[in-house]
Amino acid sequence: MGIGSSIFLIAIGAILAFAIPGDVVSFIDLHMVGYILMVVGVIGLIVSLFVFGPRRTRRISESRATVDPVTGDRIVTRDSRDGGI
């Protein structure tokens, strides 16, 4: 369930719970169906935000140490970049 369908369920549930009179259909409680749809929509929205939310990128650091053959000095080269997921 995506973010759009979760918001759709919340909207339909709110319409059923608050905008339509409860005695329109005698064999089902429209208010309860509306509350259930709103709860399912909120749960779906929370799960969608955790699943599709911003992901933490990994930072890759790499260092190389070499010795200059002329002077004998140690040279350290550091490279940092964002890693893929």
N, C-alpha and C positions, 0 to 999 in steps of 0.2 A: 504494500500500500504506500503510495507516494504522498507527498505533502499536499498536492492538489486534491486528491481523493479524500484525504483526511479532513481538509477544510470543507469539502462538499458534504461529507457526512455530518459534520458539526452544524452546517447551515440547514440541512434538511431536518436534522434532529431538533434544532431550535424552532424551526417553522412548525413541526408537529407538536412540540411541547408547549409553545407559547402562543402561536397565531391561530391555530385551528381549535374550535370548541371540542370538548371531549365527547360530546354526545352525537357526533356526526356518524360514526360507525358504532353499532351497538355491541358487536362481538369482539372488539379489540380495544384496548386502552391506548389511544394515540399519544397521550401524554407520556406514558411509560415507554412506549416505543421511541419517542423523541429523546427521552433522557438516555435510553440505552444507546441510540445512535450517536448522541453527543459524547458519551463516555468512550465508545469505541473509536470515534474520530480523534479525541484527545490522546488516547493511548497510541493510535496509529501515527499521530503527528509527533509525539515524543520519540517513538521508535524511529521514525523516518529522519528526524533531526540528528539522532545519534548515529544512524547508519550512514546517511548521506551528508552529514555535517562536515565541517572543515577537518581535514586530516592533518595530523602532525607530520611535517616533512623531516626527513633525517638529514643531518648535516654530516658530510664525510670530510674528514681531515686527513691529510697525508703529508708526511714529512720525509725528506730524503737527506741523508748526510753523506757528503763526499769530501775527499781531501784533495786540496790543490797540489798537484805534483811539483810545482815550481816553488811555492812558498811553504808548503806543509800545513797551511791553515785548513781548519775544518769549515766547510760551507754547508749550511743547513737551508734547504728549500722547503717551504711549507705551502701547501695547496689546499684550499677549502672550497667545497661546492655542495649544492643541494643534491641529495640523492633521490632517486625515484622511489616509488612506493612498492 
